[in-house]
């Protein structure tokens, strides 16, 4: 896993209320305090903003805005993973598991 993801994951973990995160001083701690509905709502917002930014790029818009929105989506996804006691490495492991498997086959295997 990249060093950036490791560092960011550690910071997010440190913001959990059980680890001393302070909602008055930390945006992430505030999200954790609000619970999974707030975290999931934020992911929905960021996903929509990412899609809109991609459509703008398709129409000749600035790619840096797409990167910005994608970074927000990844960040909030990492907050969600931490909330459910998962790590970015778990996602990477799942991607590695799927490597070499056709997307059609993988989807069919889910039943």
N, C-alpha and C positions, 0 to 999 in steps of 0.2 A: 504494500500500500504506500502511496506517496507520503512523504514527510508532512506535507501540508495537510492532508486528510487526517493523519495521526494527531498533529498538533490541534487542529480544529476540533476533532472528536474529543480530545482530552479537555479542551476548554468547555465544550458543551456539557460533558459529564460533570465538570466542576460547578456548573450552574444549576444542577439539580438541587432542589430544596434539601434533600437528604444529605447532600454533600456541602451544604453551607451556602448555596446560591441565595442571593438577596434580591427579591423582586423589585425593591426600591432602587437598586443600582444596576440591574442587569435585565436587558430585554429578554434574553433566553430564560432566565429564572422566572420572569413574569409570565412567559408562555407556559412554562412548566406548571406554574401556580394555577393558571386558567384551565389547564387540562387538555385532554386530547382533542376535544371539539374545536378549541381555539387553534391548536396546532394544525389540525386537518383543514380547517377553514383557510388558514394562511397558505397551506400548500395549494389548495384550490385557486386562490388568488394568484399565487406566483406561477402556477401552471398556465393559467389564462394569459397572464402578462407575457410569459415565454412564447406561447403560441402567437400572440399578437405581434410580438417583436420579430418572430420568424416570418410572419406574413409581410411585415414591413421590409425585411431583407429581401424577400422574394420580389418585392416591387421596387428594389433598388435602394432600400434604406440602409442605415448604418449598422454594420455587423457588431459593433461594440455594444450596442444596446441589447442585442440578442445574448451576447456573452454575459452582460450584467444581469439580465433576467434569469438566465440559466444558472448563474452562480447563486442567485437568491433562491431558486428552486432547489438546487442541490443542498444549500445550507439548511433550509427549512425541512427538507427530507431527512437530513442528518439529525435535526432536533427530534423529528418524529421517531426515527430509529432509536435514539437514546431514550426517549420516553417509554418505548416498549422493550428496553434493555437489549437492543441490537446494536451492532457496530457496522461501520462502513465495510470492514473486512468481511462481514457476513454477506453483504451484497456482492462483493468481489468474488467470494467463494461460490456463490450461486451462479454468477456469470461464467466462472471457470468451469463449473459443472456442466453448463449448457454449451460450452465451446465445442464446435464440431457437430452439434446436433442441429438439424434443420429446424427453423422456427415452426414450420408446419408440424413436424414430428413432436416437438416439445409441447406445443399447444394440445395436440391429440393425446399426449401421455397424461395430461391433467385430469382426464375423465370428465 
